Amino acid sequence: MQSAFVVAEFGPVVPVAAHLLSSAQPSWAYKTTVSDGALVSVVEAQANGENAWQLVASGADGADRWRIPLSTIAGGWPSLPVLESSGSRTVLAGGFFDSFAVGAVTIGLPAARGCFFAVIDDGVVMENTLLECGSGIVEDAIWIGETLWLTGSFSGAMTFGSVNLVSSGGLDGFVAARGAGGDWTAVSVGGPGDDVVMAIAPSTVADRVTVLTRAPQAGLVPGLPLPAGLVLFDVSGDMSDWNLSADLGSVAAERAELLALDSGHVVAASFTGVEGSPTAGYSDLLVARVDTSGAVLWRRNIASTGADRLGGLALLGDQLLVAGAFMGSLDIDGHQLAASPYSPFANLALNETNDGLFVALSTSTGMSSWARQVGGPGQEQVLDVATMDDRVFVVGGMSFGSTVQHVFPDPSTGGGAAVVEWARRP
């Protein structure tokens, strides 16, 4: 069984280079971020029935800057890992079972599930910190100046420094911030259902942040009711003041991204249902732009005839780059895509995608200027996108049963996890 990042080329925006992050087959690249002029990616390689993970920093030319081994994780991650950078610092966060190592620093909760965040500075592991979160997960992380912000969910109790949070039933969401001096501020969000703070981004107002919450039932945030569904809040730096920014309605979001613009935010989510608007397949993609007043300037679904999944978001000028995956056929503003036949596995489960998806939307109108697919006879996903020096890079993988196909003359760009640069044809 081989794994490849397989690229189908057509139209004016094409792949121009590919660099292997792992030559193992199969292998995958899950997330990427830009740190001090390097692309830092989470890479998984499968061998001898185990999944070995690395954090890999590479230049735009594909040359390694550094590599840090991560734990071998039985059964994979509870959720996709979080990876964000500021300058030379990168934060890796998520969940684990039993124990988790970043380089030589290991944390553990014997026979239990936990959360963690690790800080890496220019390839040096500064910390790997355990967070007891019950059945929750770290969903997002950002640096704002010297403050590290984390969001996610927890059950039972969760402690940040001297701050103790207790869930009100099921899962509660959390927002936590650690300042330059090491002191924590944290609050819980929720009600009787399973609630989560899915994403965080800088606010358009100084010393504030914007968070995206999802709640199946009404609950509470500090000083305000928490509406059910997918909601944006504008929050003060000390988390004492919460203002409702935008209510996107009863969206059953499974994964979400929040991206700050000069005048508002972009919300993107994989979802399995919206009140009064069922999905075209198992899941669709929601993308919406919200201005500084909380008004939704545009909102659209990206919906194939099968499952659709969100990979990542990036900005390039006035274009919003959306990476993900789809199954079946897709028509977006007249750009028609059809996923490659999935062979030798003829039938996919309802929640499985087939080919990678890469779309450019106008930030002002939400209309697409181009749409591309990444795929071959196996199963592929574009799992994240990043821009560096006005150059566009995507990472991905997951190609079970594929032959090694690509549009590049160098055969070394065949199998394995890869980062692919995209550009306009000269």
N, C-alpha and C positions, 0 to 999 in steps of 0.2 A: 504494500500500500504506500503510495507516494503522496506528498503534500507539496503544493506549489501555490504561488501567488500568480494567478493566470489572468492575463490582461487582454481584453477585446478592444481593438483600436478602431475608432471611426470619428469623423467630424474634426473640427478645428482644435479641440483640446485633447492632447494625446499624452501617453506615457513617453518620457524621453530618456529615462535611466532607471535602473533597478539595482539595489545592493542587498545582498543576503545578510541577514542578521543571524541566521543559523543555517548550517548546511544539513542539519539532521532532517530526516523524513520519517514521520510528519513533524512539522513545527509551525508555530503561529506567533504573530506579533499582535498584541492586544490593545495597547494604549501607547501614545507618544506625546511628548511635550518638548518644548524648546528651552534648553538651559545653557546659558553662556555660549551661544553659537553652536550648540550640538543638539541633535535629536536624541532624546532619551526615551527608550521604549521598553515595555515589559514583554519578554520573549519566553515562550514555552516550547520545549522540545520533548518528544515522547521517545523513550527508549526502555527496553526490558520491562514493559508494563508499568513504568512510572513516568510521572510528569516532572521534568526538571526545569526550573525557572531561573531566569537571569534578568538583571536590569542592565541594559546596554546603551552606552552613549556613543554616537557615531557622528562624524562630520557630514556635510552635504555631499562629499565625495564617497561616502560609504566607509571611510577608514575609521577603525575603532578609536575612541578616546579612552574609554574604560569599560570594564565589565564587573558586575558584582553578582555573585551567586546568591540565589534565594532558596528557600526551602523546597524540597520535594513535597508536593501537596497531594496526599491521597484523596482522590475524588474531586480535585480541582478547587477553585475558589468558590466560596458561597455566593459571591457576586463578582462582577468585573472589578478589577482593582482600580483605585483612584490614583492618578498621577498628575501632579501639577508642579510648576517651577516658577522661581523668581530669581533672576540673576544666575548665580552658580548653584543655588539651593534647589533641591527637588524634594518633594514630599510624596512618599508612596504610602497608601493607606488602603484598608479593606478589612476583611474577616479571615479567620483561619480556624482550623480544628487542631487541638492538642498542642502544637507548638509551631513557631514560625521564626525563621532565621533570615536576617539581612546581612550578608557577609558573615562576620564572626560573631555577631550579636544575636542571641537567641532568646525568645520569650516563650512562655508556655502556660497553658491551662490544661492539665492532664485530663484526657478523655472528655473535653468540653470545647465549646465554641467561644471564641473571643474576637475582639477587634484590635487593631493596631494602627499606629502610624510610625513611619520611619523618615528621618531627615538625612539626606545625603548632600554633601557640599563638595562639588568638583571631584566626585568619585570616592570621597571619604565618608564612611557611615558615622554620622554624629550621634545618632540615637535610634533605637527601635523600641517603642513604648507600647506596653500592653494597656488596653482598655477593656474592662469587663462590661460587656454590653448585652449579655443574655443571648437571645436569638436575633438581635439587631445586626446592623451593618453600618460602616462608614460609607456614606454615599458621595460626599464631595469634600474638597479641601482647596483652599486658596491662601496665598500670602497677600496681605495688604500692608505694605511697609514692612515693619518688623513683627507684625502680628500674624500668627497662623490661625486660620479659621477652619473648623471641621463641622460637618453636618451629617445627619443620618438618623438611625432609629435604635432603640434599646428596649429591652424588657426587664422587669424587676427594678434593679437599682444600677446607677452608673455614677462614677466619681471622676471629677476633673480637679486635681489638686485638692483644695479644701471645700469644693462645691459638690454636694451630693444631690443627685436627681433620683426621683422615684416615679415609675410609670403609673398612670392612672388606670391601667387595664390594657392587656394586650401589648402592642408596641406603641411607644410614644416617640415622637421625633425629638431631636436635640439640635441645638446650635451651641458651639463652644469656641472660645477664642483664648489663645495664650499670647500674652504680650512679651515684649523683649526681656522683661525682668523675670519671666517664668510664671507669673500669676495667671490663674485661669478665671474666666467668666463663662457661665453656662446656664442655659435655661432649657426646660422641656416644653414640648408642644403636643397637644393631643386631647383625646377624649376616650370614649369607651371602645372605639375600634382600633385597628392597626394603622397608626399614623407615621409619617416620615417627612423629614425635611430633605427633599431630593437634591437640591442644588443651591449654590450660593455664588454671588458675583458682586463686584463693587457697585455701590449705588451711584447715581448721577449726582448725589449730594455728598459733600465732604463729610468724612467721619461717620458714614453710615454704610450699611450693606443691604443687598436685596436677596431674599431667600424665596425658594419655591417649595411650597408644602403640598402634600397629598393626604387627604383624609376621607375615609369612606362614610363617616358620620360627623356631625357638627361637634366641635370641641372648643378648646381654649388656647390662645396664645397670651402672653403677658398683657393684661389689660383689655383684651379684645376677644370677641367670639371668633372661633376658627370655622369658616364655612367648609362644608363638605366639598370634595373635588380638588381641582388643581388651582392653587391660589398663590399670587405674588404678594409679599410683604416687604415694606421698607423699614429697616431696623436700625436703631441707634447703635453706636459702637459699644456702649455698656449694656445693651440689650434691654434697657428699661422702657424704651418707647417703640411701639410697633404701630405702623400705619398700613392699612389695607391698600395695596397698589392696584391689583387687577385680579378679577375672578374669571378664570377660564372655564368654569362650569364643571359638571360631573364627569370628569375624564378619568377612566381607570388606567392611569399611567403605570407602566412597568419600569421604565428607565427614562431619565430626563437629563437635559443639559440646559444651562442658563449662561448666556453670553452678553456681556455689557457692551453697549454702543455709546457713542458720544451723547446721544439723546434718547435713552431708553434701553430696552433689553430685547433679546430674542430668546424665546422658549421653544425647545424641541423635545418631543417625547415619543417613545413607543407606547401605544395604548391598545387595549383590547376591547374598549367600548366607550361610547359617549352617549349620555342620555338623549334619546330620540334620534340617534344617528349611529346605527351599527356599523362595524367595520366591513370593508369589502372582502377581506379574508380573515385569517385568525387575528392578525394585528395590523395596524396602520401606523403611519408617522404623522404627528401633529407638529406644525411649525407656525409660530405666531410672533409678530413684532408688537411690542407694547411701548408707548411713548412715556415721557417723564410724568405725565398726568395720570397714567394708568389706562389710557384709552388704547384699545386694540386697533392698531392701524391696518393690519391685515392678518388673516388667519387662513391656513389651508391644510388639507390632508394630502399626503402622498400615499396612494393606495394601489397596490397591485391586486391581482386576483388571488394571491396567496398571502403568506405572512411577510410583514415588513419590519425591519429592526433598525434602530438608531445606532450608529457607530460613534460619530463625533461631529463637532462643529468647528469652523474656523472662519476668519474674515480675511478677505483680500480686496482692499479698496472698498467699493460699494457692492461687492458680491459676498453672499453668505454661502460657504461651501458646506454641504451636508453629505456625510459619509454614512453608509449603512449597508443593508442587504435586502433582497426581495426574492419572491418566488412567483412563478407564473408569468403573466404579462402585465406591463405597466404603461400607461399613457399619461404623460405629464406635459401639459401645454403643447400637445402635438408631438413631443419627443416620445417615440414609441420604442419600448424595450421588451425583449422576450428572453427570459432566463434560459440558459442552455439546458438541453435534456440531461437529467441526472442519472448517469449510468456508471457502474452496474446496479446501483440501488434505485429501482424504478419508482418506489413510493416513499414520499416524505411524510412525516407526521405533520399535523396541522400547524404546529408552532415552529416548524423548521423553515429556514430560508435556503436559497439555492445559489444565487449569484450576488456579487458585490454591486453596490449602487453608489454613484458619485454624481451629485447634482449641484449646480450653481443657481442660486436665487438672488434676485435683486433685493437689497435691503429696504428699498423705498416702496416697492410694489409687491414683492413676494413672487413675481413671475420668474420662471426659469429661463436662463439664457442657453443652457445646455444640460444634457443628462447623459451619463455614460454608465456602462455596465462593466464589471470585472468578472470573468467567469470562463469556465470550460466544462468538461463533462462531469466534474465532481461537484463539490459543495464549497463555495467561497463566500467570504464576507470582507468588506472594507471596514475595518474596526476602529480607525481613527484617522484624523487629518490634522495637519499642522502647517503653518506658513513660517518661513524663515528667510529674511532678506528678499521679500517679494517672490519667493519660490514656494511651490506647493508640494507637499509630501504626504503620501498616504501609507498606512501600514495595514497589514491584514494577513489572511491565510485561511486555514480550515478548508482543505480541498481533498476530501476522502474519495479515493477511486480515480482521481484525475491522472491523466498523462501529463508530463511536464510540457506545457505549451506557453509560449510568450512571443512577443513581437520584437525582441531584441536579438541582434546577431551573436552576442557573446553567450555561449551555452552555460557559463557559470551563473547566469541569472535564472537558472531553472528552478529546481525544487528548494523548499525550505521557506522559513519566514523571511520577508523582504520589506524594505522601504522603497517605494516607487515615487519618483518625481514626475509631476505632470506639468505641461506647459503648452502654449499655443504653437502650432506648427509654423515654422519660419515662412 
